[in-house]
Amino acid sequence: MRAMSHRGMSRVAAHALLALFTVGLLAAPGCGGSKPRGAGVPAGRVDVIIVGAGVAGLTAAKELTRAGKSFVVLEATDRIGGRVHVDTTSFKVPIDYGAAWFHGVEQNPMVPFADKLGFARVDTNLDGPIYVGDRLATEEEAAGCEATWQQLEKALEAATAAGRDPSPHDLLPADAPCRELMLDNVGRFEAAVDIKETSTVDAASFDSGNDDFVREGMGTFVTAWGKDVPVRFKSIVDRIEHGKDGVTVHITSGERFLGRKVLVTVSTGVLAAGKIAFAPALPQWKLDAIAGLPMGLLNKVVMQFKSDIFGATPDNSWTMWDGPGSDNIAFVIKPLGGPLAVAFYGASQAVGFEKDDAAALAHAKDALRQMYGAKVDSEFDKSALTHWGQNPWSLGSYSAARPESSKMHAELARPIDDRVYFAGEACSRPVFNGSIAGAYESAVLATQAMVASLGK
């Protein structure tokens, strides 16, 4: 079968983006560029106040440093990275609880940073096996899945080319073989929402193909890449005021920060929940953009075993289990060569299991038991589960454009009155939607616009 990804199908080559960021890419601050201006918080009014120290916030800080502009980064938690978070001590290999892949490595603008810093990239086997209940798919079943996958790819591309953005659910006939599993690969396991709530344009455009892990952990890389950025930790922004004289950003401690502009990099989940008040209030077009890009939910169940119980399944294999009805699960088997399986629950499935760790683990182990036998129990060592929907700083995993809403990425990125700017994975073009590459791209573009405006 042609490779199938947890985050999309390889259709769109981002050559325009690659050209945009080639000049000066490796000289960006943090990778051989100048040091950030000043340690800690600059006194008085700064050029830009950055809300959030995830990949977008760190990128903006680096770009502002290179442009010679002053800034302060306000981060609600006690670490950088946002939804990139690694555990390097609990298991036999590093486990990224959040973002774990460089998608579409040939065009991914973050890859050169990791390579220059000496991190090792590990290719994902996207041609992993499909299991149907307690057995491998037959050749006929696998061929049926392949045919349906190709049919879905063509339908997505045709709808996008025609300027349509329906749900992919509407693009496959009801009797297509392997239909529910293939739709889940685009919906639950890619967009992190149920297929009827997924944008066809985003699904068709996302640049995947060759997807790499980082052997040391994606979180380890992002921490190293962003270590030189001065950040004010445990600074929870709860109000942003803006007007002709600039911006005032308030944090829950009662302190306030003055700037000429503000860059907001928080998730659409945080924005939709109203955790940050804006004065004046956000305009309706901005609220519509937030509503069109709600947070999806993709949680992981990490299971370590005492030995390799996975037989002939290669390392780093994206493996799918076709369960009864719509009860499907995606796995990465032997990530980074370790004796582990990572189960992925997406969308409504993830919402239900997030409330019951025991049920989530039992269900994942039951599927693995059908796939790999009784050693799933006798060799089981330990586990960990993620709960991104309950994380107050994200309220979900990453944004997912609704049908007819792919255009909202650009609307979310559009600044308000040349004072309030936005960046983050939800602000990126569909080619990088929901990824760290998208967070990077959107922050570079937003910072370029702010710097140009500040120079007027």
C-alpha positions as CSV (number, residue, x, y, z in Angstrom):
1,M,0.0,0.0,0.0
2,R,1.0,3.6,-0.5
3,A,2.1,5.3,2.7
4,M,-0.7,6.6,4.8
5,S,-0.1,9.2,7.5
6,H,-1.6,10.1,10.8
7,R,-1.4,13.7,9.7
8,G,-2.2,13.6,6.0
9,M,-1.3,12.4,2.6
10,S,1.7,13.6,0.5
11,R,0.1,15.8,-2.1
12,V,1.4,19.4,-2.0
13,A,5.0,20.3,-2.2
14,A,5.7,23.6,-0.4
15,H,8.4,24.9,-2.7
16,A,7.1,28.5,-2.4
17,L,7.5,28.3,1.4
18,L,11.0,26.8,1.1
19,A,12.1,29.7,-1.2
20,L,10.6,32.2,1.2
21,F,12.6,31.0,4.2
22,T,15.9,29.9,2.6
23,V,17.6,33.2,2.9
24,G,18.9,33.7,6.4
25,L,17.3,30.5,7.7
26,L,20.3,29.0,9.4
27,A,21.5,32.4,10.6
28,A,18.4,32.9,12.7
29,P,19.0,33.7,16.4
30,G,19.5,30.6,18.4
31,C,21.3,28.9,15.6
32,G,24.4,31.1,15.3
33,G,22.7,34.5,15.3
34,S,22.9,37.3,17.8
35,K,21.8,36.9,21.4
36,P,18.4,38.1,22.5
37,R,18.4,41.6,23.7
38,G,18.7,41.8,27.5
39,A,18.1,39.1,30.0
40,G,14.7,39.1,31.7
41,V,12.0,41.8,31.1
42,P,13.0,45.0,29.3
43,A,12.1,48.2,31.3
44,G,9.3,50.5,30.0
45,R,7.5,50.0,26.7
46,V,8.7,47.4,24.3
47,D,8.2,47.1,20.6
48,V,6.3,43.8,20.9
49,I,4.7,41.8,23.7
50,I,4.6,38.1,22.8
51,V,2.0,36.0,24.5
52,G,3.1,32.4,24.7
53,A,6.5,30.6,24.5
54,G,5.6,27.8,22.2
55,V,7.2,27.4,18.8
56,A,5.4,30.5,17.4
57,G,6.4,32.7,20.4
58,L,10.0,31.5,20.3
59,T,10.2,32.1,16.6
60,A,8.9,35.6,16.9
61,A,11.4,36.4,19.6
62,K,14.2,35.2,17.5
63,E,13.0,37.2,14.5
64,L,12.6,40.3,16.5
65,T,16.1,39.9,18.0
66,R,17.5,39.7,14.5
67,A,15.6,42.8,13.5
68,G,16.9,44.7,16.6
69,K,13.5,45.1,18.1
70,S,12.7,44.9,21.9
71,F,10.2,42.4,23.2
72,V,9.0,40.5,26.2
73,V,7.7,36.9,26.1
74,L,5.0,36.1,28.7
75,E,4.5,32.3,29.3
76,A,1.7,30.9,31.5
77,T,3.6,27.7,32.4
78,D,7.1,27.1,33.8
79,R,8.7,25.9,30.5
80,I,9.0,26.7,26.9
81,G,7.6,24.6,24.0
82,G,3.9,24.8,24.5
83,R,2.3,21.6,23.0
84,V,5.8,20.2,22.4
85,H,6.5,18.3,25.6
86,V,8.9,15.3,26.0
87,D,9.5,12.7,28.7
88,T,13.1,11.5,28.6
89,T,13.1,9.5,31.9
90,S,10.1,7.3,32.2
91,F,10.6,5.0,29.3
92,K,13.4,3.3,27.4
93,V,13.2,5.9,24.7
94,P,12.1,9.6,24.7
95,I,8.4,9.9,24.4
96,D,6.8,13.1,23.1
97,Y,3.4,13.6,24.7
98,G,2.6,16.4,22.2
99,A,4.0,17.1,18.8
100,A,6.4,14.3,17.8
101,W,7.0,14.5,14.0
102,F,8.6,16.7,11.4
103,H,6.1,16.3,8.6
104,G,7.2,16.6,5.0
105,V,10.8,16.8,5.9
106,E,11.9,18.0,2.4
107,Q,10.0,21.2,2.8
108,N,9.7,21.6,6.6
109,P,11.4,24.8,7.6
110,M,12.2,23.5,11.1
111,V,14.3,20.6,9.9
112,P,17.4,22.6,9.1
113,F,17.5,23.9,12.7
114,A,17.4,20.4,14.1
115,D,20.1,19.2,11.7
116,K,22.4,22.1,12.5
117,L,22.0,21.5,16.2
118,G,23.1,17.9,15.7
119,F,19.8,16.1,16.4
120,A,19.2,12.8,14.8
121,R,16.1,12.3,12.7
122,V,14.4,8.9,12.4
123,D,12.1,8.1,9.5
124,T,8.6,6.8,10.2
125,N,7.4,3.6,8.4
126,L,4.0,4.8,7.1
127,D,3.5,1.5,5.3
128,G,2.9,-0.4,8.6
129,P,0.5,-3.3,8.7
130,I,-3.3,-3.2,9.0
131,Y,-5.0,-5.6,11.4
132,V,-8.6,-6.6,11.1
133,G,-9.6,-7.7,14.5
134,D,-7.2,-10.5,15.6
135,R,-5.5,-11.0,12.2
136,L,-3.5,-9.3,9.5
137,A,-5.5,-7.9,6.6
138,T,-5.6,-10.3,3.7
139,E,-4.1,-9.3,0.4
140,E,-7.7,-8.7,-1.0
141,E,-8.6,-6.6,2.1
142,A,-5.3,-4.6,1.8
143,A,-6.0,-4.0,-1.9
144,G,-9.5,-2.8,-1.0
145,C,-8.0,-0.3,1.5
146,E,-5.5,0.8,-1.1
147,A,-8.2,1.4,-3.7
148,T,-10.4,3.3,-1.3
149,W,-7.4,5.4,-0.2
150,Q,-6.5,6.3,-3.8
151,Q,-10.2,7.1,-4.5
152,L,-10.3,9.4,-1.4
153,E,-7.1,11.2,-2.4
154,K,-8.4,11.9,-5.9
155,A,-11.8,13.1,-4.5
156,L,-10.1,15.4,-2.0
157,E,-7.9,16.9,-4.7
158,A,-10.8,17.3,-7.2
159,A,-13.0,19.1,-4.6
160,T,-10.1,21.4,-3.7
161,A,-9.3,22.2,-7.3
162,A,-13.0,23.0,-7.8
163,G,-13.0,25.5,-4.9
164,R,-15.1,23.3,-2.7
165,D,-14.5,22.5,1.0
166,P,-17.0,19.9,2.1
167,S,-16.4,17.2,4.6
168,P,-14.4,14.3,3.2
169,H,-17.2,12.1,4.6
170,D,-19.3,13.1,1.6
171,L,-16.7,12.1,-1.0
172,L,-16.7,8.3,-0.7
173,P,-19.5,6.0,-1.6
174,A,-21.1,4.1,1.4
175,D,-20.0,0.7,0.0
176,A,-16.3,1.6,-0.5
177,P,-14.1,-1.2,1.1
178,C,-12.3,-0.2,4.3
179,R,-14.2,3.1,4.2
180,E,-14.5,3.8,7.9
181,L,-10.8,3.1,8.6
182,M,-9.6,5.3,5.7
183,L,-11.9,8.1,6.8
184,D,-10.6,7.7,10.3
185,N,-7.1,8.1,9.0
186,V,-8.1,11.5,7.7
187,G,-10.5,12.5,10.5
188,R,-9.7,11.1,13.9
189,F,-6.1,10.3,13.5
190,E,-5.1,13.2,11.2
191,A,-7.4,16.2,11.9
192,A,-8.2,15.0,15.5
193,V,-11.9,15.5,14.8
194,D,-14.6,13.2,13.5
195,I,-14.6,13.1,9.7
196,K,-17.9,15.0,9.3
197,E,-16.2,18.0,11.1
198,T,-13.1,17.9,8.9
199,S,-12.1,20.3,6.0
200,T,-11.4,18.7,2.7
201,V,-9.0,21.6,1.7
202,D,-7.0,21.1,4.8
203,A,-6.9,17.3,4.3
204,A,-5.9,17.6,0.7
205,S,-3.3,20.3,1.3
206,F,-1.4,19.0,4.3
207,D,2.2,18.2,3.4
208,S,3.2,14.9,4.9
209,G,5.0,12.1,3.0
210,N,8.3,11.6,4.7
211,D,7.7,12.1,8.4
212,D,10.6,12.0,10.9
213,F,10.8,11.5,14.7
214,V,13.7,13.1,16.6
215,R,15.7,10.4,18.3
216,E,16.3,12.6,21.4
217,G,12.7,13.8,21.4
218,M,11.0,16.7,19.6
219,G,10.7,18.4,23.0
220,T,14.4,18.1,23.6
221,F,15.1,19.8,20.2
222,V,12.7,22.6,20.8
223,T,14.1,23.2,24.3
224,A,17.6,23.4,22.9
225,W,16.5,25.6,20.0
226,G,14.7,28.1,22.2
227,K,17.0,28.1,25.2
228,D,18.5,31.5,24.5
229,V,15.1,33.3,24.3
230,P,14.4,35.3,27.5
231,V,11.0,34.3,28.9
232,R,8.9,35.5,31.8
233,F,7.4,32.3,33.1
234,K,4.2,31.8,35.1
235,S,2.9,35.0,33.6
236,I,-0.8,34.3,32.8
237,V,-2.2,36.9,30.5
238,D,-5.9,37.6,31.1
239,R,-6.5,41.0,29.4
240,I,-5.2,42.8,26.3
241,E,-6.1,46.4,25.7
242,H,-5.2,48.2,22.5
243,G,-5.6,51.7,21.0
244,K,-3.8,54.4,19.1
245,D,-1.2,54.7,21.9
246,G,-0.2,51.0,21.7
247,V,-1.1,48.0,23.8
248,T,-1.3,47.1,27.5
249,V,-1.2,43.4,28.5
250,H,-2.3,42.4,32.0
251,I,-1.4,39.2,33.8
252,T,-3.2,37.6,36.7
253,S,-0.6,38.8,39.3
254,G,-1.8,42.3,38.6
255,E,1.3,43.4,36.7
256,R,0.9,45.0,33.3
257,F,3.2,45.4,30.3
258,L,3.3,48.2,27.7
259,G,4.1,47.7,24.1
260,R,3.6,49.1,20.6
261,K,2.2,45.8,19.4
262,V,1.2,42.4,20.8
263,L,1.6,39.0,19.2
264,V,-1.0,36.4,20.5
265,T,0.2,32.8,20.0
266,V,-2.3,30.9,22.3
267,S,-4.5,28.1,20.9
268,T,-7.9,28.6,19.4
269,G,-9.2,26.7,22.4
270,V,-7.9,29.3,24.8
271,L,-9.3,32.1,22.6
272,A,-12.7,30.4,22.2
273,A,-12.9,29.9,26.0
274,G,-12.5,33.7,26.6
275,K,-9.5,33.2,28.9
276,I,-8.1,36.4,27.6
277,A,-10.3,39.5,27.5
278,F,-9.8,42.0,24.7
279,A,-10.6,45.6,24.9
280,P,-12.0,46.6,22.5
281,A,-13.6,43.2,22.1
282,L,-12.5,41.0,19.2
283,P,-14.4,41.9,16.0
284,Q,-17.0,39.4,14.6
285,W,-14.7,38.4,11.7
286,K,-12.1,37.3,14.2
287,L,-14.6,35.4,16.3
288,D,-15.8,33.6,13.2
289,A,-12.2,32.6,12.4
290,I,-11.8,31.2,15.9
291,A,-15.1,29.3,15.6
292,G,-14.1,27.9,12.2
293,L,-10.8,26.5,13.6
294,P,-11.8,24.7,16.9
295,M,-9.4,22.5,18.7
296,G,-9.2,18.8,17.8
297,L,-8.3,16.2,20.4
298,L,-5.7,13.5,19.8
299,N,-4.5,11.6,22.9
300,K,-1.8,9.0,23.3
301,V,-1.7,5.8,25.4
302,V,2.0,4.9,25.8
303,M,2.6,1.3,26.7
304,Q,6.0,-0.2,27.4
305,F,6.8,-3.9,27.5
306,K,9.6,-5.9,29.0
307,S,10.7,-7.2,25.6
308,D,9.9,-6.8,21.9
309,I,6.6,-8.6,21.5
310,F,5.8,-7.2,18.0
311,G,7.2,-9.9,15.8
312,A,7.9,-8.8,12.2
313,T,6.5,-5.3,12.6
314,P,9.3,-2.9,11.8
315,D,10.4,-0.1,14.1
316,N,8.5,3.2,14.0
317,S,5.5,1.7,12.1
318,W,2.2,3.5,11.7
319,T,-0.1,0.5,12.3
320,M,-3.9,0.5,12.1
321,W,-6.4,-1.7,13.9
322,D,-9.7,-2.1,12.1
323,G,-12.0,-2.9,15.0
324,P,-15.8,-3.7,15.1
325,G,-17.9,-0.9,13.5
326,S,-16.1,2.4,13.9
327,D,-14.0,1.2,16.8
328,N,-10.6,1.8,15.2
329,I,-7.2,2.6,16.7
330,A,-4.0,3.8,15.2
331,F,-0.6,2.8,16.8
332,V,3.0,3.6,16.4
333,I,4.8,0.3,17.0
334,K,8.3,0.3,18.4
335,P,8.9,4.1,18.3
336,L,12.6,4.8,18.1
337,G,13.2,1.1,18.3
338,G,11.9,0.7,21.9
339,P,9.7,-2.1,23.1
340,L,6.7,0.2,23.2
341,A,3.4,0.8,21.4
342,V,1.7,4.2,21.4
343,A,-2.0,4.1,20.8
344,F,-3.8,7.1,19.3
345,Y,-7.4,8.0,20.2
346,G,-8.9,10.9,18.2
347,A,-12.0,13.1,18.3
348,S,-15.1,11.8,20.1
349,Q,-13.3,8.6,20.9
350,A,-10.6,10.6,22.7
351,V,-13.1,12.7,24.5
352,G,-14.7,9.7,26.1
353,F,-11.5,7.9,27.0
354,E,-9.9,11.1,28.4
355,K,-12.3,10.8,31.3
356,D,-11.3,7.2,32.2
357,D,-7.7,6.2,32.0
358,A,-8.3,2.6,33.0
359,A,-10.8,2.1,30.2
360,A,-8.5,3.8,27.7
361,L,-5.6,1.6,28.6
362,A,-7.7,-1.6,28.7
363,H,-9.1,-0.9,25.3
364,A,-5.7,-0.3,23.8
365,K,-4.3,-3.4,25.4
366,D,-7.2,-5.5,24.1
367,A,-6.6,-4.4,20.6
368,L,-2.9,-5.1,20.9
369,R,-3.7,-8.5,22.4
370,Q,-5.7,-9.4,19.3
371,M,-2.9,-8.2,17.2
372,Y,0.2,-9.6,19.0
373,G,-1.1,-12.2,21.4
374,A,-1.0,-13.0,25.2
375,K,2.4,-11.5,25.7
376,V,0.7,-8.1,25.8
377,D,-0.3,-9.1,29.3
378,S,2.7,-11.1,30.5
379,E,5.3,-8.7,29.2
380,F,3.4,-5.5,30.0
381,D,5.6,-3.0,32.0
382,K,4.1,0.4,32.4
383,S,2.1,3.1,30.7
384,A,1.3,6.8,30.5
385,L,-1.7,8.7,29.0
386,T,-2.1,12.2,27.7
387,H,-5.1,14.5,28.5
388,W,-4.8,17.4,26.1
389,G,-8.4,18.3,26.3
390,Q,-8.0,19.0,30.0
391,N,-4.9,21.0,29.6
392,P,-5.9,24.6,30.6
393,W,-3.2,26.1,28.4
394,S,-4.4,24.5,25.2
395,L,-7.8,22.9,25.7
396,G,-7.1,20.5,22.9
397,S,-4.3,19.1,20.7
398,Y,-4.3,21.3,17.7
399,S,-6.8,23.3,15.5
400,A,-9.0,21.6,12.9
401,A,-10.7,23.6,10.2
402,R,-14.4,22.8,9.9
403,P,-15.9,22.0,6.5
404,E,-15.9,25.3,4.4
405,S,-13.6,26.9,6.9
406,S,-10.0,26.3,5.6
407,K,-10.1,30.0,4.6
408,M,-10.3,30.9,8.3
409,H,-6.5,30.2,8.7
410,A,-5.8,33.5,6.9
411,E,-8.5,35.3,8.8
412,L,-7.2,34.2,12.2
413,A,-3.7,35.4,11.1
414,R,-5.0,38.8,10.1
415,P,-4.0,41.6,12.6
416,I,-6.5,43.9,14.3
417,D,-5.8,47.6,13.7
418,D,-2.1,47.0,13.2
419,R,-1.8,46.5,16.9
420,V,-2.9,42.9,17.8
421,Y,-1.2,40.2,15.7
422,F,-1.8,36.5,15.8
423,A,0.5,33.5,15.1
424,G,0.5,29.7,15.8
425,E,-0.3,26.5,14.0
426,A,-3.9,27.6,13.4
427,C,-2.7,30.7,11.6
428,S,-0.7,28.8,9.1
429,R,-1.5,27.9,5.5
430,P,-3.3,24.5,5.1
431,V,0.0,23.0,3.8
432,F,1.3,23.1,7.4
433,N,-2.0,23.2,9.4
434,G,-1.8,21.9,13.0
435,S,2.0,21.4,13.0
436,I,5.1,23.0,14.4
437,A,6.1,24.0,10.9
438,G,2.8,26.0,10.7
439,A,3.6,27.7,14.0
440,Y,7.0,28.6,12.7
441,E,5.8,29.9,9.4
442,S,3.0,32.0,10.8
443,A,5.3,33.6,13.4
444,V,7.9,34.5,10.8
445,L,5.2,36.2,8.6
446,A,3.6,38.0,11.5
447,T,6.9,39.2,12.8
448,Q,8.0,40.4,9.3
449,A,4.7,42.4,9.1
450,M,5.2,43.9,12.6
451,V,8.8,44.9,11.9
452,A,7.8,46.6,8.7
453,S,5.1,48.5,10.5
454,L,7.4,49.4,13.4
455,G,9.8,50.9,10.9
456,K,7.3,53.4,9.5
